[in-house]
Amino acid sequence: MAGPLDGKIEHEPYKDISEYLEKLNRYTSLAARKKFSAGQRFHWWHHLILPAELVKRLLLRLAFLDGAAGVSFACLSAFHHWLKYAKLKEMRQQRRQP
């Protein structure tokens, strides 16, 4: 059975929104490529991911209690989940073009 760990865990947040968006772009592209390779398709209901994730994070996980930082994180996180499907749709459309 493992006991307490020695040492500290350092949390290094993003230095600014630009750094976060660069990583968001990279990770959502990777996720979309993985879904594309697995043969997954975009469906109209994937557009509902954005509001559903936002409600889940803001209300169910109480992100609003963390003030502006919590609301910002909830919005960006919901956008992340939707964006990978939007990129998947774009990949499928580009594949069909000559």
C-alpha positions in Angstrom: 0.0 0.0 0.0 1.4 3.4 -1.0 1.7 6.1 1.6 2.1 9.8 1.4 4.5 11.1 -1.2 7.6 13.1 -0.4 8.0 16.4 -2.2 5.8 18.9 -3.7 3.8 19.1 -6.9 4.4 22.3 -8.8 1.4 23.6 -10.8 2.6 25.8 -13.7 -0.4 27.6 -15.3 -0.3 29.0 -18.8 1.6 32.3 -18.9 -1.2 33.9 -21.0 -4.3 33.2 -23.1 -2.1 32.9 -26.3 -0.1 30.1 -24.8 -3.3 28.3 -23.8 -4.9 28.8 -27.3 -1.7 27.4 -29.0 -2.0 24.3 -26.9 -5.7 24.1 -27.5 -5.2 24.2 -31.2 -2.5 21.5 -31.1 -4.5 19.1 -28.9 -7.8 19.5 -30.6 -6.1 18.8 -34.0 -4.5 15.7 -32.6 -7.9 14.5 -31.1 -9.7 15.2 -34.4 -7.0 13.2 -36.4 -7.4 10.3 -34.0 -11.2 10.4 -34.4 -10.8 10.7 -38.2 -8.4 7.7 -38.3 -10.8 5.7 -36.2 -13.5 6.4 -38.8 -15.6 8.6 -36.6 -17.9 11.2 -38.2 -19.2 14.6 -37.2 -23.0 14.7 -36.6 -25.2 17.7 -36.1 -25.7 16.9 -32.4 -22.0 17.5 -31.8 -22.9 21.2 -31.9 -24.8 20.5 -28.6 -21.5 19.6 -26.9 -20.6 23.3 -26.4 -23.7 24.3 -24.4 -23.9 20.9 -22.6 -20.3 21.1 -21.5 -20.7 24.7 -20.4 -23.7 23.9 -18.3 -21.9 20.9 -16.8 -18.9 22.8 -15.9 -20.5 26.0 -14.7 -23.4 24.6 -12.8 -22.9 21.0 -12.0 -19.2 21.4 -11.2 -19.8 24.8 -9.7 -17.1 26.6 -11.7 -19.0 29.9 -11.2 -18.0 29.8 -7.5 -14.4 30.4 -8.6 -15.4 33.7 -10.1 -14.0 35.0 -13.4 -11.3 32.4 -13.5 -13.8 29.5 -13.1 -16.1 30.9 -15.7 -13.2 31.5 -18.1 -12.0 27.9 -17.6 -15.4 26.5 -18.0 -15.9 28.4 -21.3 -12.5 27.4 -22.7 -12.9 23.8 -21.7 -16.4 23.6 -23.3 -15.0 25.1 -26.4 -12.1 22.6 -26.4 -14.6 19.7 -26.5 -16.6 21.2 -29.3 -13.6 22.3 -31.4 -12.2 18.8 -31.9 -15.5 17.8 -33.5 -15.6 20.9 -35.6 -12.1 20.0 -36.8 -13.2 16.5 -37.5 -16.0 17.9 -39.7 -13.5 20.0 -41.6 -11.2 17.0 -42.2 -14.1 15.1 -43.7 -15.0 18.0 -45.9 -11.4 18.5 -47.1 -11.2 14.8 -47.9 -14.2 15.0 -50.2 -12.8 17.9 -52.2 -10.7 17.2 -55.3 
